[in-house]
Amino acid sequence: MNKNDISKYMKKINKNKDNEMLSDIKKYIRGFIYRSLICLSLFLLLAIFCKIDTKYKDIIRKNIYENNISFTSIKNFYSKYLGGVSILDSFVTDTKPVFNEKLTYKNSSKYYNGVKLEVDNNYLVPVIESGLVVFIGEKENYGNVIIIQGMDGIDIWYGNMTSTSVKLYDYIEAGDLLGETSNNYLYLVYSKNGEYLNYEEYLK
């Protein structure tokens, strides 16, 4: 095979790759439109039910405004029945995590509604349970806090954080890097539906 043949062969391979990528993009756009139409239809149906009968309106108000919304349940439902939302899923298949650790600490003691863990200075905090980031901000007595809602509806607060590698509504897996502590203490709080849970039952 001479150089001209090799060049033609490489062009053909690259053209096939481009065609496959274009096909994947078209499939993603088509699927995204279908999913958007389904979500819009569900929203319109709820609006019609609310208009027809106030009973439905009261049920929706109670479940959305009075009870805590389980974002992870919504995410699981969406992933199961409507598929993912990231176009990158079609192209990135062999990525490997660069950080996959378990929580380690030296000592623990009761702290307000949770626990205070003694860790290494500027400790890189791993995610304890997979879930959705539902809060990032300041909370009294806990400093900068990141709250992750797990699949079981349990919220885990990570307090005394100085930096984070996540954004609001990111879905993160157990063992992923959450961020860094501001010193050698990490505060954890476990809660569900607005009630604080006994950390000893969850922190092994």
PEGINOR-V277813 format. One record per backbone hydrogen bond with DSSP energy under -1.0 kcal/mol. CO is the residue of the C=O (numbers start at 1). NH is the residue of the N-H. E is the energy in kcal/mol with one decimal. If there is no record, write none. Layout:
BEGIN
<<CO,NH,E> <CO,NH,E>>
END
This chain:
BEGIN
<<2,6,-2.2> <3,7,-2.5> <4,8,-2.3> <5,9,-2.5> <6,10,-2.6> <7,11,-2.1> <8,12,-2.1> <9,13,-2.1> <10,14,-2.6> <11,15,-2.3> <12,16,-2.1> <13,17,-2.3> <14,18,-2.3> <15,19,-2.3> <16,20,-2.3> <17,21,-2.5> <18,22,-2.4> <19,23,-2.2> <20,24,-2.3> <21,25,-2.3> <22,26,-2.3> <23,27,-2.3> <24,28,-2.4> <25,29,-2.6> <26,30,-2.6> <27,31,-2.7> <28,32,-2.8> <29,33,-2.3> <30,34,-2.1> <31,35,-2.6> <32,36,-2.4> <33,37,-2.3> <34,38,-2.1> <35,39,-2.4> <36,40,-2.5> <37,41,-2.4> <38,42,-2.4> <39,43,-2.3> <40,44,-2.5> <41,45,-2.4> <42,46,-2.3> <43,47,-2.2> <44,48,-2.4> <45,49,-2.6> <46,50,-2.3> <47,51,-1.7> <48,52,-2.3> <49,53,-2.4> <53,57,-1.0> <54,58,-2.4> <55,59,-1.9> <56,60,-2.5> <57,61,-2.6> <58,62,-2.4> <59,63,-2.2> <60,64,-2.0> <61,65,-2.7> <61,66,-1.0> <62,67,-1.6> <69,71,-1.2> <70,74,-1.8> <71,75,-2.5> <72,76,-2.6> <73,77,-2.4> <74,78,-2.7> <75,79,-2.6> <76,80,-2.4> <77,81,-2.7> <78,82,-2.2> <86,89,-1.2> <87,90,-1.3> <88,91,-1.1> <88,92,-3.1> <107,118,-2.9> <109,116,-3.3> <111,114,-3.0> <114,111,-2.3> <115,188,-2.5> <116,109,-1.7> <117,186,-2.2> <118,106,-3.5> <120,123,-1.0> <123,181,-1.9> <125,178,-3.2> <127,175,-2.6> <131,172,-2.7> <132,149,-2.9> <133,169,-2.8> <135,147,-2.5> <137,145,-3.8> <139,142,-1.9> <139,143,-1.2> <142,160,-2.3> <143,139,-2.1> <144,161,-2.2> <145,137,-2.4> <146,158,-2.4> <147,134,-2.4> <147,135,-1.2> <148,156,-2.5> <149,132,-2.3> <150,153,-1.8> <154,150,-2.8> <155,191,-2.3> <156,148,-2.2> <157,189,-1.3> <158,146,-2.0> <159,187,-1.4> <160,182,-2.2> <163,180,-1.9> <167,170,-1.9> <170,133,-2.6> <172,131,-2.3> <173,176,-2.0> <175,101,-1.6> <176,127,-2.4> <178,165,-2.0> <179,125,-2.7> <180,162,-3.2> <180,163,-1.3> <183,122,-1.5> <184,119,-2.4> <186,117,-3.2> <187,159,-3.5> <188,115,-2.7> <189,157,-3.2> <190,197,-3.4> <191,155,-3.3> <192,195,-1.9> <195,192,-2.6> <198,201,-1.6> <199,202,-1.4> <199,203,-3.0>>
END
